[in-house]
Amino acid sequence: MRKASSNWLGKTIMAVVMGVLIVSFGFWGIADIFRGFGQSTLAKVGHTEISVNEFRQIYTDRLQQIGRQFGRPLTMDQARAFGFDRQVLRQTLMEAALDEDARRLGLGQSEPEIMRAIFADPMFRGVGGGFDPQRFQAIIRQMGYNEPRYLADRRKLTLRRQIADTVSAGLQPSKTLMEALSRFQNEQRSIEYVRLGAAQAGTIDPPSPETLAGYFDEHKAQFRAPEYRKISFVLITPEDIGKWSDISDEDAKKLFEQRRDRYGTPEKRQVSQMVFPSVEEAQAARSRIGSGLSFEDLAKERNLNSADVDLGLVTKSGILDPAIADAAFSLPSGEVSQPVQGKFGVALVKVGTIQPGIDPSYESVAQDLKKDIAIERARAQVATLRDKMEDERGGGASVIESAQKLGLTPVTIEAVERSGMTPDGQPAKSIPPGLNVVSQAFGSDVGVDNDPIQYKGGYVWYDVLGVTPPRDRTLDEVKAQVEARWRDDEIANRLRAKATDLVQKLGQDGKLADQAAGIGAKVETAGGFKREASLPGVPEGLITAAFRTAKDAAGQTPGTGGTEWFVFRVTDISAPAVDLASAEMKNLKETLQRGLTDEQLTQYVAKLEKDIGTSINEVAFAQVTGASNN
């Protein structure tokens, strides 16, 4: 279409076609693709609608969270391959069903209750053990939240937990189940074993030409050359374009002044607050403090512990209530304020330790500031270059032609397979880390005008220049590889036969030490290991085989790579006594109880969804998750 519309005749034809399409949409409408739904609705649970934008935000947040765990972005294609899209949809529907149930039951939570729960959350506690506002802000930012959204979601989560706790109340794993699982997990075994390697396989003469040719014919698929593709790409990112050395100190110092609080260490204060129902009660309490009663003793009289009043060592910006923050940072150390009208009531504020702030020096952060300025200025250049690149591509130019015209440097990889390896078996060095241009290229073809890939705040354009289809290699091309594989198979076959013979002899009351001495092998032992054990020099397969074998019986299992084999005998099996009062059993009970709770809640939600009705707009779901683009 781009090439066709590059001349006046093509543009005229395309204008007519697009005009017909616009008229047809205007006449027939486009809402039919959303039958039963509003155009902005992705799913409905009872009377609760999950909008397309809401689910897109949830889905994007979850993708970013998974990407941070993997250390690289997760594409929508990868997410669908893992079934992640359906998992997020299922979880969102379950949460919406519980939210609908909470509304039907009239459940709610007040703002002060939410704040108390947040202050008491161990996740937000700082070094001193109290609530740390900076840690709170950092954690919710890392989770992709701002403060209002986190508070709203926290309220919903609390109400869901109330329902879940009610549904699962009284569930307890049985004593029989706990004892059986404990014995399974804690059972220990001991073995004696011998390792058979190349020495036990004996001398293997080189194969004859006829033998090697026959082996190659039987295993030709293993030596087949994969599909290779020739690709070209050009990337435009702020980091590549921005040059921090061009930034003046004057500009960097302006940014430094704006960010001084971020780079420095702000003043911190140990702050405590006590909330009262009315100004009169707060004033009476303040009068008693003025007469000699300590703030701490007053808290004890009101049955408040340190977690109820201590905000920890905090910065001014870390205190959520501005009035409390102003009062706390205007008092000297050891003083108690007059009554302060805060967001959640009237409070008395006490200041303890004061930790002075530290101002940073410009020189210590100058280079980082200049890099940030350079990258930020380069974003506008990236947008401009993107538009120019798209214009060139729209005119029918290739990636290489477009890049050269704009003064950019394209990269061409002559041959790369789907895994990112070049024909010499090495990774393609010219591809930046984290750029999945190869997988994208293998989903395209020669002559296809591909959409750019977003990468590090910029864009990557790519073309597939050629495709070398997979083919059968000749024996002469891979003779060394074939001979090495044939030799490994010969060793494995001999070791398997020798191991089978040893197991038969051990089954006839033979001793492993005697049999090992006869073949020049050494008897080794491994004792007291569990199923999930990882022992130096002992492959996982040997541990698994040992737990499938009876006491005093012999067995065999291949080692790593097939060029070693293990013959073993189980010498001891022990299962420690079960102590239901032990810490381990308490942890096991909690794990089982969580599983039972999850199962019970899943059944409850399934029944709830059936009763109140659940429907999904599959077209909108496919659009959000990228499935409609395939």
Summary of the structure (lengths in Angstrom):
residues: 630
radius of gyration: 34.8
end to end distance: 19.1
largest distance: 107.2
contacts: 1749
relative contact order: 0.15
helix: 53%
strand: 17%
